[in-house]
Amino acid sequence: MLRDQTTISVDEGAKILAAADKDMAPAIAKRREQSFLSGHARAGTLGLEWHPEFRSSAGGGQLNNG
């Protein structure tokens, strides 16, 4: 059976996604670290307390003034 070049098997797709995840993991970790540090710095600049446990999926955080 012939298939066109854009068709891949489920196993091939899983291998591609696993490789992409492995390649992107360091960049994702770095971005999370930068997001955490920038939130902490913003809070410190404003004289507020930083609560990283309330971070949103967008990388924000909750700032509290007391």
C-alpha positions, 0 to 999 in steps of 0.5 A, a space after each residue: 500500500 502506498 501513502 503520501 509523504 505527509 502521512 505518518 503512523 501513530 508510532 512515527 508521530 509519537 517519536 517525533 513528539 517525544 524528540 520535540 519535547 526532549 529538545 524543548 525541555 531546557 528552553 521551557 525550564 529556562 523560561 519558567 526560571 526567568 518568569 519566576 525571577 521577574 515576578 520576584 523582582 517586580 514584587 521587590 521593586 514595588 515593596 510587596 511580598 511575592 507568592 509564587 504558589 499563586 502563579 498563573 499559567 501565563 507565568 504571573 504571580 500574586 503580589 501582596 502588600 501585607 
